[in-house]
């Protein structure tokens, strides 16, 4: 005979068979009377990292009991959020294992909690006996009495798991020699980035508190340490080459697309610390204005269909233009492929290399580097209007360069003009404020009045003006008697063929002349 009593949490000392060392683990235990004797039965191993304070253990056990029988407490234990989540997790695991049965639990309540919702199933007392008999196999639930417990999202997770099966991603991780827990963490990291893009710490919270991925994979992400997700990212990095090549080949076979277009770009990320153990962390130019920190440069190559072909990590001070040839060689990109890249990589030497190796290219032109196309130009009369996929209007003017066997497309975008006008205005105001500060110093008793020093200050101001300084005529007027500067005058003279004269105009350069 077994008589079920209360449940409680117990800390137990356990001997490790591998190391012979003692460690503590936490267990959920039930007191049961078996054949006249009270015995303790372990219901669930809570693991070594059960973090709920011991003073809250009775309240957690009370909440577990309530969730199991589908009843609310008359006296709210007012559990902290973390402890309440632990209670919900424990109850869900017990229901899944069917390890504990409460004799006073109604079938409806138990079934409702098993579905991670509690409900009060109430049949009206005035219901006729005949109807009650007819509905003997029917359970009625009052919708207003439903209480959601541990709701989870499952849609995106299910679709991504299905897509991963189509390309054999799970089997690929096994081929890499990764353990089961690490494979589960990898799936959690990847799916988390797709469903709720954020940091590993935020992904860890999402997996444990919002996502139902753990149910699909039969993994308890709530108890998985956050460090496991970091190790998952390290494992992906270690096997990056094999994973990228295999997945791209399988995607190509699955969708049947041709290797026609390659998009290549680089960015950089920085480390807050010294990153001394990372040999590629070097100081360089940071687009995030953090050149004071060590950087690494990240390169990514996409197929024209949007699939990743290859990624690479370069040293932080790597020159963008010097990375293209190595990436394309490693990719074994076929001759005739169209390479698309921005101005940072579109150096003249790279374009020559692409032509010599039979590649086509479409790049943002580095206007100042080429003759006779040094300046912006646009003639509305000869432009052709088109509409982009986003519904924006763009006008295009074609200019052929017979010498280079290239074509340049000068494009005008109204949205780009609005953006550049705002940028130009900000730089103009900043530059004129700097000139005014120098002019105000001329009137101060101890202000700088030396011609050489003032020219030096104006030169530094132009250097930081992002090209706006070239559009100003600046005159320094000296005192004939003392040769000291007494006045500073300036006027704006916008030069033709520049960002200020042609805002919204940019140039695309290609050897695809047809």
C-alpha positions, 0 to 999 in steps of 0.5 A: 500500500502506498500513501502519498504525502507532501513534497519537499526539496533536499540537498544531497551529497553525491560521489562522482564516479569519474573523479571520486570527489563529493559534490552537492545536488538538489532533489525533489522528494516525496514522503510516502507510506509504503506497507506501514512505513514512511519512506522518501521517494526521489521524484526529480533531480534538480541538478547542481545549479538549483539557485532558489534560496532555501528559505523559499523551498516550502513555498516552491513546493506548495506552488508545485502542488497547486500546479499539479492539481490545478488549484489556486492557493488561498494564501498567495506565497508571493514567490519571487519571479525566478522561484515561481519560474522554477516551480512551473518548470518542476511541475511541467517535468513531473507532469511529463514524467507522470511520476506523481499522482494526486488522489484529489486532482480532478481529471480535467485539472490534471489534463489542463496542467499537462497542457501548461494551462490550469482550468476549473472544469465546472458542470452546472448543477441544474443540468438534467440527468439525461444531458449529463449522461449524454455528455459523459465523455465530454469535459466542459471548460469555462473559458473565463477561468483559464489561467495560462502558465508558462506560455511558449512560442513554437511557430518559428522554432518548428519551421526552422527545425523542419528546414534544418532537417531538409539540409541535414544540419543535425547529422552535420553536427554529429559529423563534427563530433559534437556532443548532444548537449552542445548540439542542442545549444547550437540549435538554440543559438541559431534559432534564437538569432532567427526568431529573436535576434540579440546577444547570447545572454538575451538568447539564453533568457528567450530560450528559457522563458519564452520559447517552446524549442526545448519541448521540440528538442526535449532539452531543458533550456531553463537549466542550461548554463549561459556559458554553454551557449558561448561554447556553442558559438565557439564550436560553430566557429571551430567547424565554420569551414565544413559547415558553410561549404556543406550547407551551401552545397546542399542548398544549391542542390535543393534549390538548383540555383546557379553560381552567378553572383557573389556579394562581398563586404566587410565590417569590424567589431571591437573588444572592450578588453585588451584581447591579448590571447586573440592574435587577430585583435589589432588596432585599426580604423573602427566604423563605430568610432572605437579605434581605441579598442582592439578590432577584428575584421569580419568578411562575408560572401553571399550568393546572388540567391542570398545564401552564405558562401563563406565567412572569414575573420581578418586582423583588425588592421586588415586593408579591405581592398587586399582581402578580395582575391584570397576570398574568391580563390578559396571559394573557387568562384567560376569565371564569369561570376558577377562580383558586387562590392562597395567602394571600400573594396573596389580599388583599381588594383582589385578591378584589374585583378577581376578583369584579368581572371575573367570576373564581371563586377558591379561596384560603387565607383571611387569617383575621385580616383578616375579620369575623366569621371572625377566628379558627379554628373547627372543630366535629367533630360537623358536619364531613364526613370525606374522603380526599385523593389521598395517602390522608390523612384530612381533615375539613371544616366548611362555613360560609356567608357570605351577606353576602360571597356566599362559602363558607368550608371549615374543614379539619382535618388530623391531619398538619398538627396534628402539624406545627403542634404541633412548631412551637408547642412550639419557639416556646414554648420559645424565648419562655419561655427569653427570659423566663427570661433577663430574670428571671435578670437581675433577680437580677444586681447590674447587671441591668436593673431599670427598668420601662420598659426591661423592658417594652421588652425583653418587647415585642421578645420578643413581636414575635419570638415568631411570635404565641406571646407573646399566649398569656402573662400576664406580670407585673412585680413592683416593690419598693415602696420603690425602684420597681425590678422585683424579680420576673418572673412569667408563665403561659400562657393559650391564647386560643381560635380560634388556632393553639395552640387549634386546631392542624391547622385551616386555612380555604379561602375561595371564591365558588364557593358550590355 
